[in-house]
Amino acid sequence: MVVSFHLALLLALALAIGFITLLVKLGTLRKVLGYDAFVDVIGTLAFAWMMSGTLGGLVVAIMAGTFLSIILLILKRAIGYERWFPRRGWVRFPGRLSTAFDAWARRQKDPEAFFAHHHRRT
């Protein structure tokens, strides 16, 4: 079976998104993103093993590994990550969007305190 370029892109994207969905189900995403290089290598090798046999399958596997790497990098920079340190435990490193998300979550928990702070009567 000859795999067209568009079909290969679609299959590769589906593989990468499926792998990330599996990682989200296994544990917290931020802890997985703390070790994104390891996850990227294991995922790419798993894709190559699953799709080996034809040249089209290996092309899809390499493209899926590339998509996986790009998605993990974007998520790591956007929402941050956590790393394990033996003496300190899990340490969180915030991303660019995580501070905005945390502020939004605090407003949702106590909206009256947020509005009271911004709309004081003089």
C-alpha positions in Angstrom: 0.0 0.0 0.0 1.4 3.4 -1.0 0.9 6.1 1.7 0.2 9.6 0.4 1.8 12.5 2.1 -1.5 13.8 3.5 -2.4 10.5 4.8 1.0 10.1 6.4 0.6 13.5 8.1 -2.8 12.6 9.4 -1.7 9.2 10.7 1.4 10.8 12.3 -0.7 13.5 14.1 -3.2 10.8 15.3 -0.3 8.7 16.7 1.2 11.7 18.5 -2.1 12.9 20.0 -3.0 9.4 21.0 0.4 9.0 22.8 0.0 12.3 24.7 -3.6 11.3 25.6 -2.2 8.0 27.0 0.4 10.0 29.0 -2.2 12.3 30.4 -4.2 9.3 31.6 -1.2 7.7 33.3 -0.3 10.6 35.5 -0.2 14.3 35.8 0.9 16.0 32.6 3.3 18.4 34.3 5.3 15.5 35.9 5.5 13.8 32.5 6.6 17.1 30.9 9.5 17.4 33.4 11.1 14.4 31.6 10.1 15.3 28.1 13.3 14.2 26.4 13.0 10.7 27.9 9.3 10.5 26.9 10.2 11.8 23.4 12.8 9.1 22.8 10.7 6.3 24.1 7.7 7.5 22.1 9.7 7.7 18.8 11.2 4.3 19.4 7.8 2.8 20.1 6.4 4.4 16.9 9.2 3.0 14.9 8.7 -0.4 16.4 4.9 -0.3 15.8 5.1 1.0 12.2 8.2 -1.0 11.0 7.8 -3.2 8.0 7.3 -0.8 5.2 9.0 2.4 4.2 5.7 4.3 4.5 5.2 3.0 8.0 8.7 4.3 9.0 8.0 7.7 7.5 4.8 7.9 9.5 6.7 6.9 12.7 9.4 9.5 12.2 6.8 12.2 11.5 4.8 11.1 14.6 8.0 11.4 16.7 8.6 14.9 15.3 5.0 15.9 16.1 5.3 14.4 19.6 8.5 16.3 20.2 6.9 19.6 19.1 3.7 19.1 21.1 5.7 18.2 24.3 7.9 21.3 23.8 4.9 23.6 23.4 3.1 22.2 26.3 6.2 22.4 28.5 6.7 26.0 27.8 3.0 26.9 28.0 1.8 25.1 31.2 5.1 24.4 32.9 6.5 21.2 34.3 7.5 19.4 37.6 10.7 17.7 38.4 11.6 15.3 41.2 14.5 16.2 43.5 15.5 13.7 46.3 15.6 16.2 49.1 12.8 18.6 48.0 10.3 16.3 46.3 8.3 17.5 43.3 9.3 21.1 42.4 7.1 23.0 40.0 8.5 25.2 37.3 5.7 27.5 35.9 5.2 28.1 32.2 4.1 31.2 30.4 0.4 30.4 30.7 0.4 28.7 34.1 0.5 32.0 36.0 -2.4 33.3 34.1 -4.3 30.1 34.6 -3.5 30.0 38.3 -4.8 33.6 38.7 -8.0 32.6 36.9 -8.4 29.6 39.1 -8.0 31.7 42.3 -10.6 34.1 41.0 -13.0 31.3 40.4 -12.6 30.0 44.0 -13.1 33.4 45.6 -14.6 35.9 43.2 -15.8 38.4 45.8 -12.3 38.9 47.2 -11.0 39.6 43.6 -13.7 42.2 43.0 -13.4 43.7 46.4 -9.7 44.3 45.8 -10.2 45.9 42.4 -13.3 48.0 43.2 -12.7 49.6 46.6 -14.8 52.4 47.8 -13.0 55.5 48.8 
